């Protein structure tokens, strides 16, 4: 008998917000992995907002936006998809966004970048960072073949 294991993991993006530039950072994220998203299904991406000490930030008064950017030609980079981040636990800085199957239809390439923008009432739009080198964008890998769309068979009768 064959056994097939299937796993469900949170696709979590750690986002850092520089609240106070005078605080020296003690912990460093060495590697930010690319996000893998799939055509044919809804993709849920969990977002955790932290400060430079990797402590959760209360995001009650903030609006977060997840943007997918096509930067194939760097000088003509364009945002191809924007979704709001739904807050699930504001005190812990936890939210999520859903990239729907419908959203995936308009994405035609396999490599994109993403950024997460934070908006507050005092400063307006503020950059957030996905790595410790003050990188405001991460990588997305779009995989079209994991959940292909069903196409009906065509039967040809007679010649």
BAPA-653896 format. One line per field, with one value per residue (C-alpha): residue number from 1; residue in three letters; chain; x, y, z. Coordinates in nm, 4 decimals, decimal comma, padded with zeros to 6 digits, m for minus. Each point is the difference from the previous one (the first is absolute). Last residue first. Layout:
BEGIN
seq = NUM | ...
type = ALA | ...
mol = A | ...
east = X | ...
north = Y | ...
up = Z | ...
***
This chain:
BEGIN
seq = 159 | 158 | 157 | 156 | 155 | 154 | 153 | 152 | 151 | 150 | 149 | 148 | 147 | 146 | 145 | 144 | 143 | 142 | 141 | 140 | 139 | 138 | 137 | 136 | 135 | 134 | 133 | 132 | 131 | 130 | 129 | 128 | 127 | 126 | 125 | 124 | 123 | 122 | 121 | 120 | 119 | 118 | 117 | 116 | 115 | 114 | 113 | 112 | 111 | 110 | 109 | 108 | 107 | 106 | 105 | 104 | 103 | 102 | 101 | 100 | 99 | 98 | 97 | 96 | 95 | 94 | 93 | 92 | 91 | 90 | 89 | 88 | 87 | 86 | 85 | 84 | 83 | 82 | 81 | 80 | 79 | 78 | 77 | 76 | 75 | 74 | 73 | 72 | 71 | 70 | 69 | 68 | 67 | 66 | 65 | 64 | 63 | 62 | 61 | 60 | 59 | 58 | 57 | 56 | 55 | 54 | 53 | 52 | 51 | 50 | 49 | 48 | 47 | 46 | 45 | 44 | 43 | 42 | 41 | 40 | 39 | 38 | 37 | 36 | 35 | 34 | 33 | 32 | 31 | 30 | 29 | 28 | 27 | 26 | 25 | 24 | 23 | 22 | 21 | 20 | 19 | 18 | 17 | 16 | 15 | 14 | 13 | 12 | 11 | 10 | 9 | 8 | 7 | 6 | 5 | 4 | 3 | 2 | 1
type = UNK | UNK | UNK | UNK | UNK | UNK | UNK | UNK | UNK | UNK | UNK | UNK | UNK | UNK | UNK | UNK | UNK | UNK | UNK | UNK | UNK | UNK | UNK | UNK | UNK | UNK | UNK | UNK | UNK | UNK | UNK | UNK | UNK | UNK | UNK | UNK | UNK | UNK | UNK | UNK | UNK | UNK | UNK | UNK | UNK | UNK | UNK | UNK | UNK | UNK | UNK | UNK | UNK | UNK | UNK | UNK | UNK | UNK | UNK | UNK | UNK | UNK | UNK | UNK | UNK | UNK | UNK | UNK | UNK | UNK | UNK | UNK | UNK | UNK | UNK | UNK | UNK | UNK | UNK | UNK | UNK | UNK | UNK | UNK | UNK | UNK | UNK | UNK | UNK | UNK | UNK | UNK | UNK | UNK | UNK | UNK | UNK | UNK | UNK | UNK | UNK | UNK | UNK | UNK | UNK | UNK | UNK | UNK | UNK | UNK | UNK | UNK | UNK | UNK | UNK | UNK | UNK | UNK | UNK | UNK | UNK | UNK | UNK | UNK | UNK | UNK | UNK | UNK | UNK | UNK | UNK | UNK | UNK | UNK | UNK | UNK | UNK | UNK | UNK | UNK | UNK | UNK | UNK | UNK | UNK | UNK | UNK | UNK | UNK | UNK | UNK | UNK | UNK | UNK | UNK | UNK | UNK | UNK | UNK
mol = A | A | A | A | A | A | A | A | A | A | A | A | A | A | A | A | A | A | A | A | A | A | A | A | A | A | A | A | A | A | A | A | A | A | A | A | A | A | A | A | A | A | A | A | A | A | A | A | A | A | A | A | A | A | A | A | A | A | A | A | A | A | A | A | A | A | A | A | A | A | A | A | A | A | A | A | A | A | A | A | A | A | A | A | A | A | A | A | A | A | A | A | A | A | A | A | A | A | A | A | A | A | A | A | A | A | A | A | A | A | A | A | A | A | A | A | A | A | A | A | A | A | A | A | A | A | A | A | A | A | A | A | A | A | A | A | A | A | A | A | A | A | A | A | A | A | A | A | A | A | A | A | A | A | A | A | A | A | A
east = m01,3189 | m00,2603 | m00,0292 | 00,2325 | m00,0410 | 00,1327 | 00,0862 | m00,0919 | 00,2650 | 00,0700 | 00,2158 | 00,3469 | 00,0714 | 00,3785 | 00,0809 | m00,0137 | 00,2639 | 00,0460 | 00,3235 | m00,0178 | 00,3060 | 00,0323 | m00,0010 | 00,0806 | 00,3561 | 00,1404 | 00,2873 | m00,1854 | m00,2635 | m00,3685 | m00,0046 | m00,2962 | m00,0317 | m00,2397 | m00,2998 | m00,1568 | 00,2120 | m00,2604 | m00,3166 | 00,1771 | 00,0670 | 00,2214 | 00,1195 | 00,0918 | 00,2151 | 00,0024 | 00,2231 | m00,0951 | 00,1265 | m00,2114 | m00,1530 | m00,3624 | m00,1773 | m00,3516 | m00,1498 | 00,1534 | m00,2383 | m00,3004 | 00,1519 | 00,0151 | 00,3014 | m00,1186 | 00,1617 | 00,0732 | 00,0510 | 00,2006 | 00,1504 | m00,0499 | m00,2316 | m00,1812 | m00,0866 | m00,1821 | 00,0654 | m00,0989 | 00,2807 | m00,1346 | 00,0748 | 00,1889 | 00,0898 | 00,2003 | 00,2157 | 00,2316 | 00,3759 | 00,0999 | 00,3614 | 00,0535 | m00,1302 | m00,1203 | m00,1118 | m00,3586 | m00,1078 | m00,2472 | m00,1207 | m00,1233 | m00,1613 | m00,0026 | m00,2276 | 00,1233 | m00,1738 | m00,0381 | 00,3391 | 00,1474 | 00,3596 | 00,1301 | 00,3585 | 00,2759 | 00,2452 | m00,0166 | m00,3791 | m00,2456 | m00,2922 | m00,1135 | m00,1680 | m00,1762 | m00,0426 | m00,3069 | 00,0091 | m00,3343 | 00,0302 | 00,0593 | 00,3350 | 00,2418 | 00,2032 | 00,3503 | 00,1376 | 00,3752 | 00,2080 | 00,1466 | 00,3458 | 00,2205 | m00,2667 | 00,1949 | m00,0461 | 00,1523 | m00,1057 | 00,1176 | m00,2821 | 00,0616 | m00,1911 | m00,3267 | m00,3051 | 00,1737 | m00,2752 | 00,0959 | m00,2142 | 00,0160 | m00,1882 | m00,1743 | m00,1289 | m00,1570 | 00,0543 | m00,2410 | 00,1688 | m00,0984 | 00,1418 | m00,0797 | 00,0144 | 00,0227 | m00,1257
north = 01,1585 | m00,1157 | 00,0965 | 00,2384 | m00,0019 | 00,3011 | m00,0589 | 00,2604 | 00,2253 | m00,0103 | 00,2846 | m00,0892 | m00,0120 | m00,0427 | 00,1215 | 00,3793 | 00,0602 | 00,3701 | 00,0761 | 00,3178 | 00,1898 | 00,2567 | 00,3765 | 00,2702 | m00,1115 | 00,1865 | m00,2488 | m00,1730 | m00,1539 | 00,0490 | 00,3717 | 00,2340 | 00,3306 | 00,2650 | 00,1532 | 00,2837 | 00,1232 | 00,0961 | m00,1897 | m00,3267 | m00,1929 | m00,3079 | m00,1322 | m00,3615 | m00,0823 | m00,2775 | m00,1122 | m00,2078 | m00,3126 | m00,2529 | 00,2400 | 00,0236 | 00,1360 | 00,1061 | m00,3419 | m00,0117 | 00,2667 | m00,2191 | m00,2931 | 00,2310 | 00,1576 | 00,0135 | 00,2263 | m00,0636 | 00,1825 | m00,0261 | 00,2953 | m00,1652 | 00,2763 | 00,0109 | m00,3698 | m00,1008 | 00,3157 | m00,0338 | 00,1203 | 00,1926 | m00,1230 | 00,1553 | m00,1751 | 00,1011 | 00,2720 | 00,1199 | 00,0018 | 00,1975 | 00,0783 | m00,3557 | m00,1727 | m00,3312 | 00,1872 | m00,1209 | 00,0968 | m00,1779 | 00,2317 | m00,0877 | 00,2976 | 00,0620 | 00,2490 | 00,1099 | 00,1124 | m00,3474 | m00,1210 | m00,0810 | m00,0998 | m00,3469 | m00,0302 | m00,0966 | 00,2497 | 00,2153 | 00,0232 | m00,2622 | m00,0332 | m00,3576 | m00,0641 | m00,3250 | m00,0687 | m00,1940 | m00,1174 | m00,0785 | m00,2736 | m00,0506 | 00,1776 | m00,0574 | 00,2244 | m00,0580 | 00,2786 | 00,0415 | m00,0593 | 00,2865 | m00,0922 | 00,1338 | 00,1547 | 00,1967 | 00,0317 | 00,2751 | 00,3149 | 00,3216 | 00,2236 | 00,3597 | m00,0544 | m00,0405 | m00,1657 | m00,1768 | m00,2367 | m00,3548 | m00,2421 | m00,3774 | m00,1713 | m00,3236 | m00,2691 | m00,1987 | m00,3699 | m00,2768 | m00,3285 | m00,2965 | m00,3471 | m00,2676 | m00,3612 | m00,2899 | m00,3448
up = m04,1054 | 00,2393 | 00,3629 | 00,1787 | 00,3769 | 00,1842 | 00,3630 | 00,2603 | 00,1461 | 00,3705 | 00,1292 | 00,1234 | 00,3747 | 00,0363 | m00,3545 | 00,0226 | 00,2675 | 00,0756 | 00,1880 | 00,2011 | 00,1176 | 00,2770 | 00,0044 | 00,2526 | 00,0573 | 00,2995 | 00,0283 | 00,2796 | m00,2245 | m00,0828 | 00,0721 | 00,0329 | m00,1793 | 00,1341 | m00,1762 | 00,2001 | 00,2913 | 00,2607 | m00,0968 | m00,0752 | m00,3178 | m00,0244 | m00,3326 | m00,0542 | m00,2979 | m00,2541 | m00,2846 | m00,3003 | m00,1755 | m00,1954 | m00,2528 | m00,1101 | 00,3063 | m00,1081 | 00,0730 | 00,3500 | 00,1324 | m00,0918 | 00,1918 | 00,2979 | 00,1667 | 00,3597 | 00,2561 | 00,3613 | 00,3254 | 00,3206 | 00,1887 | 00,3409 | 00,1232 | m00,3356 | m00,0112 | m00,3225 | m00,2023 | m00,3652 | m00,2266 | m00,2959 | m00,3496 | m00,2899 | m00,3254 | m00,3070 | 00,1547 | m00,2739 | m00,0456 | m00,3099 | 00,0915 | 00,1248 | m00,3121 | 00,1398 | 00,3108 | 00,0152 | 00,3501 | 00,2286 | 00,2764 | 00,3513 | 00,1768 | 00,3738 | 00,1766 | 00,3409 | 00,3206 | 00,1544 | m00,1232 | 00,3439 | m00,0706 | 00,0796 | 00,1297 | m00,2416 | 00,1539 | m00,3155 | 00,0378 | m00,1179 | m00,2404 | m00,0734 | m00,3359 | m00,0938 | m00,3716 | m00,1132 | m00,3630 | m00,1643 | m00,2614 | m00,3757 | m00,0212 | 00,2834 | 00,2271 | 00,1313 | 00,2172 | m00,0267 | 00,3120 | 00,1991 | 00,1204 | 00,2771 | 00,2191 | 00,2572 | 00,3743 | 00,2131 | m00,1849 | 00,1555 | 00,1188 | m00,1119 | m00,3259 | 00,1942 | m00,1535 | m00,2877 | m00,1118 | m00,0852 | m00,1977 | 00,0407 | m00,2833 | 00,0943 | m00,2378 | 00,2829 | m00,0573 | m00,0999 | m00,0769 | m00,2169 | 00,0481 | m00,2552 | 00,1163 | m00,2399 | 00,0871
***
